[in-house]
Amino acid sequence: MAGAEPSVKRVGVGVAGAGTMGAGIAQVSCLGGFETRLHDPSPEALRAGEQRVRGALAKGAERGLWSEADAEAAAGRLRLCERLDEFAGCELVIEASPENVELKRALFTKLAEICGAETLLATNTSSLSVTAIAAGVPGPERVIGMHFFNPPALMKLVEVVPGDATSDQAVSELLRVAERMGRTAVRAADEIGFIANRVARPFGLESLRLLGDGIATHDQIDRICRIGGGFRMGPFELMDLVGVDVGYEVSKSFWEQSFHEPRWQPHPIQSKMVAAGRHGRKAGHGYYDYEDGDHRPDDPEPAASSEATWGFADTDEIDGPDFRAVSLLSGSLAGLAPNEDAVGYLALPPISAAPLVELTRTAATSDACADAAERFFADRGKYVEWVDDAPGLVLGRIVCQLVNEAAFALGKGIGTAEDIDTAMRLGFNYPRGPLEWGEEIGYDNVLTTLDALHRELGEERYRAAPLLRRVAAAPRPPATIQPGSG
């Protein structure tokens, strides 16, 4: 920064905006030991924000997340500010206002005048360019992204995003502040979606394409992701929770900002759902119905295995006494075994540890072959889900696209391999980071599946990231892959 290095001590953090995100940020700031000032232009919103902070602090103490003494001390650090000029003297101001570039830029311009040249100005934007927000703001070197995840008190991830003019000192200070607030910070480039929202795109979009292509129903896709992939929620449950309409707007934003990148193209199903008012849980119905209690049955318990060992490689063709099963990593069943009495199967490698196996058949598959294959996998403790034919079936398509998106991000220098995996584990509760997953599956297997999808479906959304193709040709741990080289 010009003239002086920024320093945020345990005093002087301002939070502009007292809605759900602003109140949550104020809460973690107070718990981090910072004297915290909270402002909102609406007096009603400001009082509601105060109630959220104090109520959450008390509830956290009741649940044992922190002591009553810590809750009382944190609550004592909160100060309400009815006027923006009460932020004078703050060493850091974090804005949590609506996602509008002009609004945020105008707010920072006012704060620059009020707070002085050494105050860091952090935006909690999840989708806007930090560089664009900083444009025209006095001292753009102190403007930086500090993207918390909702709800901030529970989600440990913070993306620290420098704009083109942001100083290294500002980045270092924000990383320290995030640590003192009890968050895990990752550094992300100022690109569309930063790390987490960018890499997460295929989880919903590829699921919509699977549904639209008739490969599986929405509840099947969710169940496969939960049981086979270890996700806490399936993609359609998550879309309902976030809001189908909200997710559609995010999809359109990515599509437009990227000048129509094929990987990020919205799906017509989203438009139809929004037009029908099926906006998810808040509307009482989305992909699921929420008006009559539980929206889905519990997942089945893992089947008991009668076999002590697996005995097959992940890409083996399995020839049993009554059936033949073809691994679909490298194509569809119709493409690999046309007009043959066989089933297609896929489980994410290592298959010996996979709790779920997807099976598919063609018109040439006999009932006897299908029944024998299902018994074979069930006897080995696998939950079996029948879906339609395609390379990678359901989970293979989704996870391989997540790995591919992470490889695109790493190749463009959006984040380091470690930060990408950390962002997805903490920001979206993924069971493992996508690059870690790629290493477990085998980057060559990921590439094989993507190339098969590209070849059979002829769509650019399945083109492999250049970095993925290079790593698949000469495998090495993702931690050794250098960003900015793809």
N, C-alpha and C positions, 0 to 999 in steps of 0.2 A: 504494500500500500504506500501511497505517496506520503512521505513525511514521518510516519510512525507505524510500528507493527501493531495490529489489533490485539487486544487482550481482553477476554471475557472472564472476569473473576466471579466470585459467588454473589455478585450483586448485578442488577441492571439488565435483566432480560425482559423485553417487551414482547407481547403476543397480540397482534392486530387481527381481531376476528374472534368472537366468542362462541361460534357454532360448535358442532361436534368435534371437528378437528382442532380448532383453536383451544377449546376447553381441555382436550386431551393433551395437547402440547404444553399448555400451562401446568397441567397436573404433573407431567414428568419433569418439567423445569423446576417446579417447587420441590419435588422429591429429590432432585439432583442437588439441592442446596442453594439454588439461585433465588434471589429476591426477584419476584416475577410480577410484572404489571400487565393486566389484561384489559383490552379496550375493544369496544364495538360501537359503531355509530348508532345502533338501536339500544336505548336504555333497557327495553324488555329482554333483548337478546343478551345483554351484558349480565343482567341479574340471573337469567337462566343459565348462562355459562358459569357464573359463580356457583350456583347450586349444583351443577354437574361436577365441578371440581371438588367441592367440599363433600358432596355425597359419595363420589368415587373414592376419595381418600378414606372416609369413614368405613365404607364397605370393604375396601382392601384390607383395612386393619381387622375387621371382623373375620375375614377369610384367611388371615395369617400371612398375607402377602408382605406386610410390613407391620411394625408395632404401632400401638396407639400413640405412643410418644412421637414416633416419626410422622404419623398422620397429622398430629396436632402441630408439630413444628413446620411441616410443609404447608398446612393451611395458613399458618401465621405469616408465611412468606408471600402470600397472594395479596395483591393490591389492585382494586378496581380503578380504572381510569375512564372517566366520562368524556374527556377531551384527548385528542391525539397529541397535543403539545405536552401532556404529562409524561410522554416518553422521553423528554429531554433528560440527558444523563445516562440513558440506557447504553450499554456497550454492545448489545445485540438486540435486534428486533426481527421477529419471525412473523411474516404475514400469512394468514390463513383465510384469505378472501376468495370470492368466486373466481372461477377459471376464465379470466378475461385479461388479455395483455394490457390494454389501455388502462383498465382499473388498477392493476397492480403497479404499472409504471407510474401512474399519477400518485398512488399511495407512497411509493418509495421516494418520489420527488419531494413530497411534503415532509417525509421523515428525514430526508437528507438535510433539509433546512432546519428542522427541529432539533435533531440529535447531534449534529456536528460531523466533522470529517472523519473521525475515527470509529464511528459506529458501524458495525457489520449489519447489512441488510439481507436477510435470508427469506427466500420465497419457498413456500410449501407446495408449489405447483407440482402436479403429477404428469402434466402433458404439454406445458408451454415451454418455449425456449427461454432459458435464463438469459442468454445474450440479448434476445429481443426485449425482455423485461428491463434489462439494464440500460438499453439504448436511451440516451438523453438524460439519464439520472446522474446528477453530480457525483463524481467519484465512483464510476462503474467498477473499479477494481475491488470494491468492498461488497458488491452485489453477488449473491451466491445462492444456489439451490440447496434446500434442506428438506428433502421429501420424506415425511413421516408416513407410516401406513396405518390404516384405520382398523381398530381403534388404537391410537398412539400408546395408551397405557399398557396394552397387551402385546402389541406387535413390536418386536425388538429392533427391527430393521430401520435404518435411516440411510437414504441415498444422498450423499454430498455431491453436488453438481456444480462445478465451476463453469461460468460463461467464458466467452473469448477474452474478456478483459479482467477476469477475477485474478487476484494475486495469489501466489503460493502461500503467503502468510495467512490469508483469509481461509484458504482450504485447511491448513494445518490447525488453525484455531477452531474451526467448525468440527473437525474430527475430534478434538479434545473435548469440546462442549458436548458432543453426542455421547462420548464415553462417560462423562460425568453425569449425564442424564440416564445412564444405564442402558443405552442403546448400542447396537452393533452397527458401525458405519461402514459403508462401502463407497468408493469413489466412482462416479459414473460420468461418462462424457455427456455433453449437452446435445444429445441426439434424440430423435423421436422415441418417447417412452422410456428414456434412460435405460436402466438394465432390466428391472423386474417386469414392468408392464410390457416391455418389448419382447422379452424371451417367453413370456407367458402366452403370447398371441395364439400359438397353435393349439393350446389346450381347449379353448372354446371353438376356434374357427375350424380346426380339423374335425372336431366332434360334430359340428353342424354339417360339414361336408359328408361325413359318414352317414348321418341321419338322412340328409338329402339324397344321397346315392342309394339309400335302402340297404346299406350293409348291416345295420342293426337299429333297434328302437332306442329312444332316448334313455329308457330305464336300463336296457341292456348295456349301453355304453357306460353309463354311470356305474353300474355294478361291476363291470370289467375293470374300470379304472380303480375302484375301491379295493376289490379283492385281488386282482392281478397286479395292479400298479402301486398299491399301498397309499393312494390318495385319501385324505380324510373325507372329501366330498367329490362326487362326480362332477363333470363340467356343466351339466344341465341343472343340477342342484345349485351349483355356484352361480350360474347365470340368474337363476330365480332369486337367490339371496341378494346379489348385488343390484338386481333390477334389470329385466330384459331390455327395457327402454334405455337405461343408462349404458349397458353394454353395447347396444346398437350405436349410440352416439359416439362411444369411444372407437368402435370399429370404423365408423365413417371418418372420424378425425384422423386415424392412422392412415386410412386409404387416401385421403385428400392430401395430408402433409407429405406423404411419400410419393406423390405424383403417380398413384395407382400401382404400387408394388403388388405383384400377383399373390405373394404369400399373405398379404393382409386384406385381401378383398372381402368385404362383408358378404353374408349369405342371404338370399331372399327369404329364408325362414325367419330371420330376425325382423325384417320389415313386416312380414305377415303377422307375426306375434304382436308386434307393437301396435299395428293397425287394429288388431282384434281386442286390444286392451289387456292382453295376457302379459302383464308386466312383472309377474313373479309373486313372491310372498306378500309384498305390500298390497297387491291387488287381490289376494286370495287365490289366485291361480296364475300359473305360467306354464312351464312344461309339466308341472305337477299341480294337483289340486290341494289347497291348504285349508279348506273350509271345514273339513270333517276329521280333524286330528292328524295323525301321522300321514305323511304324504307317500310313504313307501314302506314295505315290510323290511324287517331286519335282514341283513345278509346271512346266508347259511353258514353254519360252522364248517371248518375244514373237514373234509372227509377223512376217515381212518384209512391208512395205507396198509395193504396186505403184502407189500413188497419192501424189502429192506434196502434195496439199491435201485438206482435208475438204470444205468447200464447203456445209455445212448448219448451220443454227442448232440449238441444243440441243433445242428443242421442235418442230422441223419434222416434218411428215409427209413421208416420203421416198417418192416415186413413181419407181421404177426401171422399166426396160423390161419386166421379168418379175415384178415384185412391188410391193407397197405395204406400208410400215412405219409404224406409228403410235406416237408417243412416249407412254409410259404414266406421265408425271408427273401427269396430271390424272384418271386412272381406269384401269380394267382394259380389256383388249382387248375383252372381251365387252360391256362397258358403252359403250365409245367407238365400236366398229365391229361392232355385232351382225350376225351372219350374213353377214359380208363376207370375201372371200378376201384376208386381210391377216395380217401378223405384228405383234406388239407388240414394242417395243424400249425399252431404257433403259440409259444409261450416265450416271454422275454428271457433270454439266457441269463444265468445258467438255468436250464429247464428243470434240473434236479431240485432246485430250491423254489421254483415257481409254484404258487398255490393254485393257479388257474391256467387252463389250457383252452384256447379257442379252437373250435372245429368248424369246418365247412364242407360242403358237398356240391356236386354238380348233378345234372340229370343222369349221368352215367353211373353214379354211385348207388350201389344196391343198399337196401335196408339192412341186410345182413352185415355188410362191410361197415356201415355207419354204427350199428349197434355194437359190433365187436370192438371198434375203435373207442367208442365211449366207455365201454367196460374196462378196456385196457388202461386208459388214463385214470378213470375213477378208482381202480384197484390200487393205483400208485398214489392215492391221496390228492388227486387233482380235481378241483371243481371244474366242470365242463360247461362251456357256453357255446351254443351253435349260432353262427352268424353267416352272412352271405359272403361270397367269394371276392377276394381282392388281395393284392400283395400287402403283407403286413397285417391283414385283418384289422382289428380295432386298436388294441393297445400298441401294436407295433407301429401303426401309422402315427398315432398321437405322440408316442415317446420319441420316435425317430425324427419327427418334425421339431419337437422341443430341442433335441440335441442339435439338429441342423440350425435352428434359430440361434442357439447359444454359440455355435461355431461362426455364424455370420457376425454376431455381436463381438466375439473375441477377435475375429479377423479385422473388423473395423475399429478396434480399439475402444469399444464402448465401456469395457471394464476388463480386469484381469480374470483369469480362469477361476481363481479363488473367490474373487468378489462376485462373479456371476453365479457360482454355485451357492455361495452364502446368501445372496439376494433371493434366490428361488426357495431355499429352505426356510428362511426367516420371513420373507415377504409374502409367500404364498403357501407356506407349510408343506412344501413338496417333501416326499420321503427321502429324496437325495437330490443333489444338484444335477442338472442335465449333462454336464461334462463328465462328472463322476459316473453317471448312468451310461454315457457313451462308452466309457472305458470298460465298464462291466459287461455291456452287451458286445463290445468290440466295434471300433469305428468302421472296420471293414463290413461288418454286418449291417450297421446303420446305413452306410453308403449303398450297399447291395439293395436294401429295401427301398431307399429313395430312388435309385436308378430304375428299379422295377416299376415303381409307381409312375415315374416320369415317362418311361417307355410305354406302359400299357394305357395310361390315361392321357398322355400327351399334354399335360398342363405344366406351365412354368412354375407354379407354386411348389413343385417337387424338385426343382433344380437344387443340386447340392452346393453348399458353401464351398468356395475354393479351398479354404483352410481345411475343411473336413476331408476333401478329396486328397489333399496332400498328406494329412495325418493318417488316413486310412491306408495310403500306400507305404508309409514308413511309421508305424505306430509308435507313439511315445506318450508318457503320462501328460494329461492336460496342463499340469502345473508348469511344464517345460515349454508349452506353446507360447510364442511371443505375440501379444496383441499388436494390431496395426499392420499385420503382414498378410491379410487375406483379402 
